[in-house]
Amino acid sequence: MRMKENQLVEQYQSILCNSPSIDIFDLTIEIAKKAAAYRAKYGLKTPDSIQIATAVDASADFFFTNDIRLKAVKEIEILVLDELIKP
């Protein structure tokens, strides 16, 4: 959007909204409360805490990231992509 790549923005929107393998979840008050607790407990950034709270609430098996700092979270298994890919 910043670069005015409207066609690329539309492609991302289509992928995210129409993919049968991607689920979109509403932000509920319960998730927001969990996110605030994770933010306070682990010092997470707000977007990270919301995503993790949503994954926990949805009973996800794990959370993929490339942010090694998120491994501090104990409520869900954190998988760091760089650690999974062997050079």
C-alpha positions in Angstrom: 0.0 0.0 0.0 2.8 2.4 0.9 4.3 1.8 -2.6 0.9 2.1 -4.3 1.1 -1.5 -5.5 -2.7 -1.8 -5.7 -2.6 -5.0 -7.8 -0.3 -6.7 -5.3 -2.6 -5.5 -2.4 -5.5 -7.1 -4.1 -3.6 -10.3 -4.6 -2.8 -10.5 -0.9 -6.3 -9.8 0.0 -7.6 -12.5 -2.3 -5.2 -15.0 -1.0 -5.9 -14.2 2.7 -9.7 -14.0 2.3 -10.3 -16.9 -0.2 -7.7 -19.5 0.7 -9.4 -22.7 2.0 -6.3 -23.3 4.2 -6.3 -19.9 6.0 -8.7 -19.2 8.8 -9.5 -15.6 9.8 -10.6 -15.1 13.4 -12.5 -12.2 14.9 -10.9 -10.4 17.8 -13.1 -11.1 20.8 -13.0 -9.5 24.3 -11.7 -12.9 25.6 -8.8 -12.9 23.1 -8.1 -9.3 23.8 -7.8 -10.1 27.6 -5.5 -13.0 26.9 -3.4 -10.8 24.6 -3.1 -8.2 27.3 -2.0 -10.9 29.8 0.6 -12.3 27.4 1.8 -8.7 26.6 2.3 -8.1 30.3 3.7 -11.5 31.1 6.2 -11.7 28.3 6.7 -8.1 27.2 5.3 -8.9 23.7 4.4 -6.3 21.1 0.6 -5.9 20.8 0.3 -7.6 17.3 2.3 -10.6 18.5 0.3 -10.9 21.7 -3.0 -10.8 19.7 -1.8 -13.4 17.2 -0.6 -15.7 20.0 -3.8 -15.2 22.0 -5.8 -16.0 18.9 -3.8 -19.2 18.2 -4.2 -20.3 21.9 -7.9 -19.6 21.8 -8.3 -21.6 18.6 -6.4 -24.5 20.1 -3.7 -24.3 17.5 -1.0 -27.0 17.8 1.8 -24.5 17.3 2.7 -21.0 16.3 5.1 -20.4 13.4 7.3 -17.3 13.5 10.8 -16.1 12.7 11.0 -14.1 15.9 13.1 -16.1 18.4 11.9 -13.9 21.3 8.5 -15.5 21.1 10.0 -18.8 22.3 9.5 -17.4 25.8 5.8 -18.0 25.4 4.8 -21.3 27.1 1.1 -21.5 26.4 1.7 -22.8 22.9 4.5 -24.5 21.1 6.5 -21.8 19.2 8.2 -23.0 16.0 10.9 -20.7 14.7 11.2 -21.2 10.9 15.0 -20.5 10.8 15.5 -23.4 13.3 13.4 -25.8 11.2 15.3 -25.1 7.9 18.7 -26.8 7.8 21.2 -25.0 5.5 
